[in-house]
Amino acid sequence: MHRSRVTVVALLIALAVVALGSPSHADPPQGKGPDPALRADQAVFHFLLEHHKDIQRTVKKLDNGVETLTESDQPEVAKKIQEHVAAMHQRVKDGKGLRFWDELFVAIFKNHAKIAMTVEKTEKGVRVKETSDDPFTVKLIQAHAEVVSRFVKYGFDEARKVHAVPAADPETKSRFISPVIKGYGPVVPMPDTEELPKKGTKVVFDVAAVNKDPAKPLPGLERAAVLLNLAGVAGLKPGDIEVTVILHSDATSAALDDDAYRTLTGKDHPHAELMERLKEAGVKFLVCGQSLERKKLDVKKVRAEVKVAASAVSAVINLQARGFAFVPAH
Ligand code: HEM
């Protein structure tokens, strides 16, 4: 398959999984047919998330891991907690992962051989001790225990979110991730902060500035990628936020197709990949017709994903009148 088509398919699947988010959709993106064990595990997560308010949990951090107590006064919920942990214990032993779109879970299963887990049934649930001799795996275990506590506190709202891998060493391991626009606009998940992206938001990025190094992505496109990655981290689907980019002024040439751009500059189009990824995430592109004319660029050479607007100023005014927030990148 053509590489860009593979990327499109992979991205669409990943986005659908992030979008649907619930653990009943936490299957491996390229699963080979139904996996009955996974289906059974999903039914249990589902149940636990539905009954999250009936669960109490305490986590004690140890130097080499965690000790947790997770219980419920409801006998049926207590039984499901025990069932879930037994199944997850087996998955950790076998290295049989799940939630492949959530990088913390991917990291846990990658390091499964370094995790020692003991599970003790209590009258109302389980007491679990998870430890490791490897300092990074200890961080993973502790981060995972915090995520489980968040599942208990917030239920499905948390299960939709992507969880970052803790920094192995703050100097070398970045906490920045790009879950929606791969490779661009990285963000650090900050779930407990104010003003997270909201469903229903409409934004127009007014993109006029170019980088000093013209080979680097346009700052306004990076900013759009940041917003979509923040939205993904917060558990939103790309379609939950409507994004339009208007290219004008110095950024006008980004609207050209690959051949026209090469003819104009002698270089490969530096923003083509980012524009493709943004388009896959539903971003709409406009270019200012007036800027095209002023710069003597051929309107027929505008790339397929970009529509020509009468002007940037009229586009911005119309979009703002339709409720789009204005974000300048001048
Ligand atoms: C309210 C919902 C949930 C509860 C009460 C719960 C409870 C637990 C408990 C008690 C453990 C043992 C480790 C610990 O205590 O930190 C655990 C481990 C695990 N859970 Fe859950 N869980 C819930 C939801 C989920 C969901 C939605 C998933 C994934 C889709 C999941 C996947 C796992 C995995 C993979 C492990 C083993 C990895 C490890 O312990 O390092 N859990 N869960």
Boltz pocket constraint, residues with backbone or C-beta under 6 A from the ligand:
constraints:
  - pocket:
      binder: B
      contacts: [[A, 23], [A, 26], [A, 45], [A, 48], [A, 49], [A, 52], [A, 55], [A, 66], [A, 68], [A, 69], [A, 70], [A, 81], [A, 84], [A, 85], [A, 88], [A, 89], [A, 91], [A, 92], [A, 98], [A, 99], [A, 105], [A, 108], [A, 126], [A, 128], [A, 130], [A, 141], [A, 144], [A, 145], [A, 148], [A, 151], [A, 152], [A, 155], [A, 159]]
      max_distance: 6.0
